[in-house]
Amino acid sequence: MIRLIFAIGLIFLAACTPKQPDELPKKGTSVNIDASAFAAQVDIVAYTSLSKASLSAQVMDSKLASFMYHPNPMSQEEVKQAWRQSYNDFLYSLVFSYLPIQDPPDWHTQKIAYNDLLLQLDSGAIEGGYIDYIPGYPFSGIVNDLTLAIDEDSIRSQHGFTDLTNASLGYHAIEFMFWGQEGKRSAHDFFPQENTAPVPMNETDESAHNHEVKDTLDDESSFHIPQNHNRRRQYTKLLSDLLQKDLHRIQRRWEPSTGYYAQLLQQSSTDNTLQAALIAGQRLISEELLQKRFQLTSSEFSNGSQQDLLALLTGLKLWYFPKDEDQQEASLGFLMQQADAKIAEDFIQSLTTSMACIEKMTNNHDDIGQCKQDTISVLSNLRRAAISLNVTLPKLD
């Protein structure tokens, strides 16, 4: 059985300089904290979080079925809201993906390791024109490529075909199908109907058609009527099915007692599990938020990238400081308070400040910069809390 990997050389941490220096414990102090209750429930908390994400994906699929049955603005708005909740619940669980766990070699070969599944579920900023029409290119993308079969093998093979923006799977492919390139997707695009105009069958035909469209863009009376409605419906439904399949695969690995990841944690020492939990928090903040998400491009079609940041920090907060009173004395936040109440308070206050900043953040450069600084403070205070617990974290450059 492959053990948890805690060596610094096997953990690729993003470069980020804390806003303030880590505060070292006073000489002569000794902290003796019993983290066994916390360590014993990490796999259960992770499984519960992934189960909630899977359930939300099922709810979204149900709303999608209703939308497909009767495409209209109301059912479209309902499926959009279901997508947002489903993606939030997935982001709440993302912190567990940063636990320093090593997958079996054959999972990497089969491209079903944790990171492979995450790239299929959440590939980040994508090119909408890779999967369906965009302004000026009415027959672009997978939906309009009649030579491409709409089935699992075909769509999976198209994912990341030349780079990560060529996404054919995951939350953001679904997001694009619901919102469209400029957030103005019409429910009419999903009416179950046959084509009402000729569809280009090769690159020459498409190039000629696109040239014609560009020549008439200034003519207000000219407009493009989307085609391939049935392929669009089929593709969107397949996206939802594959999303649920990938989520369920991760969920099963966290199942207490029998799941691969759960077994790894159960076989690990309490100290190693505590260290892993703090490493996961550090990596989430450093790699996921500071390096990636503050670019505000993750959910650009729905204009929800700001909500993505909040969801990630909410997931961290829910794990470290659970709302359920029955879980609080077995939480990492409780251990922080036992080790050093002042540092624990600084951490939770910086987390609250960062979330408040992001909630009112605009696209203004100064606003984004301030919220990044507040988030760096969260990272700094997390490292101080680790020191108070006698836990060594990898250094940040």
C-alpha positions in Angstrom: 0.0 0.0 0.0 1.4 3.3 -1.0 1.9 5.7 2.0 1.2 9.4 2.3 4.0 11.4 0.8 5.3 14.2 3.0 8.7 14.8 1.6 9.1 18.4 0.5 10.6 17.3 -2.7 7.4 15.6 -3.7 5.2 18.5 -3.0 5.2 21.2 -5.7 4.2 24.4 -3.9 3.5 27.7 -5.6 5.8 30.7 -5.0 4.3 33.2 -2.6 5.8 35.5 -0.1 3.8 35.9 3.2 2.8 39.4 4.0 4.3 39.1 7.5 7.0 36.9 9.0 6.0 33.6 10.7 5.9 34.0 14.5 8.1 31.5 16.2 7.1 29.9 19.6 8.9 31.3 22.6 11.9 29.4 23.7 11.2 26.9 26.5 7.6 26.4 25.6 6.3 22.9 24.8 3.0 22.2 23.1 1.4 18.8 23.7 -1.8 18.6 21.7 -3.8 15.4 21.2 -4.8 15.5 17.5 -6.0 11.9 17.3 -9.7 12.8 17.2 -9.1 15.2 14.4 -7.0 12.7 12.4 -9.6 10.0 12.8 -12.3 12.0 11.1 -10.4 13.6 8.1 -11.5 10.8 5.7 -15.1 11.1 6.9 -15.2 14.8 6.4 -13.6 14.5 2.9 -16.1 11.7 2.0 -19.0 13.9 3.2 -17.9 16.8 1.2 -17.4 14.8 -2.0 -20.8 13.2 -1.4 -22.4 16.6 -1.2 -20.7 17.6 -4.5 -22.0 14.4 -6.1 -25.5 15.0 -4.9 -25.4 18.6 -6.2 -24.3 17.3 -9.6 -27.3 15.0 -9.6 -29.6 17.9 -8.8 -28.1 19.8 -11.7 -28.7 16.8 -13.9 -32.4 16.7 -12.8 -32.8 20.4 -13.6 -31.1 19.8 -17.0 -33.6 17.1 -17.8 -36.5 19.5 -17.0 -34.8 22.2 -19.1 -34.4 19.8 -22.0 -38.0 18.7 -21.7 -39.3 22.3 -21.9 -36.5 24.8 -22.9 -37.6 28.3 -21.7 -36.1 31.2 -19.8 -37.4 30.0 -16.5 -36.1 26.4 -16.7 -32.9 27.8 -18.1 -32.4 30.0 -15.1 -33.1 27.1 -12.7 -30.4 24.9 -14.4 -28.0 27.9 -14.2 -28.6 28.2 -10.5 -28.1 24.5 -10.1 -24.8 24.7 -11.9 -23.6 27.4 -9.6 -24.5 25.4 -6.5 -23.0 22.3 -7.9 -19.7 24.1 -8.7 -19.7 25.7 -5.2 -20.0 22.3 -3.6 -17.2 20.9 -5.7 -15.0 23.9 -4.8 -15.8 23.3 -1.1 -14.2 19.8 -1.5 -11.2 20.9 -3.4 -9.0 21.4 -0.4 -8.9 17.6 0.1 -7.3 17.2 -3.3 -4.3 19.1 -1.9 -3.5 16.5 0.7 -0.1 15.1 -0.1 -1.4 11.7 -1.3 0.3 9.6 -4.0 -1.9 7.6 -6.4 -0.9 4.1 -7.7 1.3 4.2 -10.9 -1.4 2.4 -13.0 -3.9 5.2 -12.2 -1.5 7.7 -13.8 -1.1 5.4 -16.8 -4.9 5.1 -17.2 -5.3 8.9 -16.6 -7.6 8.4 -13.6 -5.3 9.7 -10.9 -6.6 12.5 -8.7 -5.0 15.3 -10.8 -6.2 13.7 -14.0 -9.8 13.7 -12.8 -9.5 17.3 -11.5 -8.4 18.4 -15.0 -11.4 16.7 -16.5 -13.8 18.3 -13.9 -12.3 21.7 -13.6 -9.8 22.7 -16.3 -10.0 26.4 -15.7 -10.4 29.0 -18.4 -11.6 27.4 -21.6 -12.2 28.4 -25.3 -15.9 28.4 -25.8 -15.5 28.2 -29.6 -13.9 24.8 -29.2 -17.2 23.2 -28.2 -20.0 25.4 -29.8 -20.6 28.5 -31.8 -19.4 31.9 -30.8 -20.0 35.4 -32.4 -18.6 35.4 -35.9 -18.1 31.7 -36.0 -21.6 30.1 -36.2 -20.4 26.6 -37.0 -17.4 26.2 -34.7 -16.8 23.6 -32.1 -17.7 20.0 -31.3 -21.4 20.6 -31.5 -21.2 21.7 -35.1 -18.6 19.2 -36.2 -20.8 16.5 -37.8 -17.8 14.2 -38.4 -17.3 13.9 -34.6 -19.4 11.3 -32.7 -21.1 12.5 -29.4 -20.1 9.7 -27.2 -17.8 9.2 -24.1 -14.7 8.0 -25.9 -14.9 10.7 -28.5 -15.5 13.5 -26.1 -12.9 12.4 -23.7 -10.3 12.2 -26.5 -11.1 15.8 -27.4 -10.4 17.1 -23.9 -7.2 19.1 -23.8 -6.5 18.1 -27.4 -3.8 20.8 -28.0 -3.8 22.6 -24.7 -5.9 22.9 -21.5 -8.2 25.6 -23.0 -9.4 23.0 -25.5 -11.8 21.6 -22.8 -14.6 19.3 -23.9 -15.4 18.1 -20.3 -16.2 19.4 -16.9 -18.0 22.2 -15.1 -16.8 25.0 -17.4 -17.8 23.2 -20.6 -21.3 22.9 -19.0 -21.1 26.5 -17.9 -20.5 27.6 -21.5 -23.4 25.5 -22.8 -25.7 27.2 -20.3 -24.5 30.8 -20.7 -22.8 31.0 -24.1 -19.8 33.2 -25.0 -21.2 36.5 -23.7 -23.6 35.1 -21.1 -26.6 35.5 -23.4 -27.3 31.9 -24.5 -30.9 31.6 -25.6 -33.1 28.7 -24.5 -34.1 28.4 -28.1 -30.6 26.9 -28.8 -31.9 23.7 -27.1 -35.2 23.3 -28.9 -35.4 19.7 -30.2 -35.6 20.5 -33.9 -33.8 19.7 -37.2 -31.5 22.1 -38.9 -33.2 25.0 -40.7 -30.2 26.0 -42.8 -27.3 24.2 -44.6 -24.4 23.2 -42.3 -20.8 23.3 -43.6 -19.5 19.8 -44.0 -15.8 20.6 -44.4 -13.2 23.4 -43.6 -13.6 25.0 -47.0 -17.3 25.4 -46.7 -17.0 26.7 -43.1 -14.3 29.2 -44.1 -16.5 30.6 -46.8 -19.5 30.8 -44.5 -17.5 32.6 -41.8 -16.2 35.1 -44.3 -19.7 35.8 -45.4 -20.8 36.3 -41.8 -18.0 38.8 -41.1 -19.0 40.7 -44.2 -22.5 41.1 -42.9 -21.9 41.8 -39.2 -22.6 45.5 -39.6 -26.0 44.8 -41.1 -28.4 44.9 -38.2 -31.0 42.9 -40.2 -28.6 39.9 -40.5 -28.3 37.4 -37.7 -27.2 33.8 -37.2 -29.8 31.1 -36.3 -27.9 28.4 -34.4 -28.1 24.9 -36.0 -27.5 21.4 -34.7 -29.9 21.7 -31.8 -30.2 17.9 -31.3 -26.4 17.5 -31.1 -26.2 20.4 -28.7 -28.8 18.7 -26.5 -27.0 15.4 -26.7 -23.6 16.9 -25.9 -24.8 18.8 -22.9 -26.5 15.8 -21.5 -23.4 13.7 -22.0 -21.3 16.4 -20.2 -23.5 16.1 -17.2 -23.3 12.3 -17.2 -19.5 12.3 -17.4 -19.2 14.9 -14.7 -21.2 12.7 -12.3 -19.1 9.7 -13.3 -15.8 11.5 -12.5 -17.1 12.9 -9.2 -18.4 9.5 -8.2 -15.0 8.0 -8.9 -13.3 10.4 -6.5 -16.1 10.0 -3.9 -15.6 6.2 -3.8 -11.9 6.6 -3.1 -12.8 8.6 0.1 -15.4 6.1 1.3 -14.5 5.3 5.0 -12.8 1.9 5.6 -12.9 0.8 1.9 -11.8 3.8 -0.2 -8.2 4.0 -1.3 -7.6 7.5 0.1 -9.4 6.8 3.3 -7.3 3.7 3.9 -4.1 5.7 3.4 -5.1 8.2 6.1 -6.2 5.5 8.4 -2.8 3.9 8.1 -1.0 7.1 8.6 0.2 8.4 12.0 -1.7 11.2 13.8 1.2 13.6 13.4 1.4 12.9 9.7 -2.3 13.4 9.2 -2.2 16.7 11.1 0.8 17.8 8.9 -1.1 16.7 5.8 -4.1 18.8 6.7 -2.0 21.9 7.2 -0.1 21.3 4.0 -3.4 21.0 2.1 -4.5 24.4 3.5 -1.2 26.0 2.6 -1.3 24.6 -1.0 -4.9 25.6 -1.5 -4.2 29.2 -0.6 -0.8 29.4 -2.3 -1.4 27.4 -5.5 -5.2 27.5 -6.1 -6.1 31.0 -4.9 -3.1 33.2 -5.2 -1.5 31.7 -8.3 -4.7 30.9 -10.3 -8.0 32.2 -9.1 -7.2 35.8 -8.6 -6.9 36.1 -12.4 -10.7 36.0 -12.4 -11.0 33.8 -15.5 -12.2 30.6 -14.0 -16.0 31.1 -14.5 -16.0 33.9 -17.0 -19.1 32.9 -19.0 -21.3 33.2 -15.9 -19.3 36.1 -14.5 -18.8 34.0 -11.4 -15.0 33.9 -10.8 -15.4 36.0 -7.7 -17.8 33.5 -6.3 -15.2 30.8 -7.0 -12.7 32.5 -4.7 -15.3 32.7 -1.9 -16.3 29.1 -2.3 -12.6 27.9 -2.0 -12.1 29.8 1.2 -15.5 28.7 2.5 -14.4 25.1 2.0 -11.3 25.6 4.0 -13.2 27.3 6.7 -15.9 24.6 6.9 -13.1 21.9 7.3 -11.0 23.8 9.9 -13.9 25.4 11.8 -17.0 23.2 11.2 -20.4 24.6 12.1 -21.7 21.3 13.6 -21.0 21.5 17.4 -20.5 17.7 17.5 -17.5 18.1 15.2 -15.9 21.2 16.7 -13.8 19.5 19.4 -12.4 17.2 16.8 -11.5 20.1 14.4 -8.3 21.7 13.4 -9.5 25.0 14.6 -10.0 23.6 18.1 -6.4 22.3 18.1 -5.2 25.7 17.0 -7.0 27.4 19.9 -5.6 24.9 22.3 -2.0 25.5 21.1 -2.2 29.3 21.0 -5.5 31.1 21.2 -4.1 34.4 20.0 -2.7 32.9 16.8 -5.9 30.9 16.2 -7.9 34.2 16.5 -5.5 35.9 14.1 -6.0 33.1 11.6 -9.8 33.2 11.7 -9.9 37.0 11.7 -7.6 37.1 8.6 -9.8 34.5 6.9 -12.9 36.6 7.7 -11.3 39.8 6.4 -10.2 38.1 3.2 -13.6 36.7 2.5 -15.2 40.1 3.2 -12.8 41.8 0.8 -13.5 39.3 -2.0 -17.2 39.6 -1.5 -17.2 43.3 -2.4 -14.2 43.2 -4.8 -14.5 44.8 -8.2 -12.3 44.3 -11.3 -10.3 47.3 -10.2 -6.6 46.5 -10.0 -6.3 48.0 -6.5 -9.3 46.1 -5.2 -7.8 42.8 -6.4 -4.4 43.7 -5.0 -5.9 44.4 -1.6 -7.8 41.1 -1.5 -4.7 39.2 -2.5 -2.8 40.9 0.3 -5.5 39.9 2.7 -5.3 36.3 1.4 -1.6 36.3 1.9 -2.2 37.2 5.5 -4.4 34.1 5.8 -1.5 32.1 4.5 0.9 33.7 6.9 -1.3 33.1 9.9 -1.8 29.5 8.8 1.9 29.0 8.9 2.1 30.6 12.4 -0.7 28.2 13.6 1.3 25.3 12.2 4.4 26.4 14.2 2.3 26.7 17.4 1.2 23.0 16.8 4.9 22.0 16.3 4.1 21.1 12.7 6.7 21.8 10.0 5.4 23.0 6.7 7.3 23.3 3.4 8.9 26.7 2.9 7.4 29.2 0.5 9.8 31.0 -1.9 
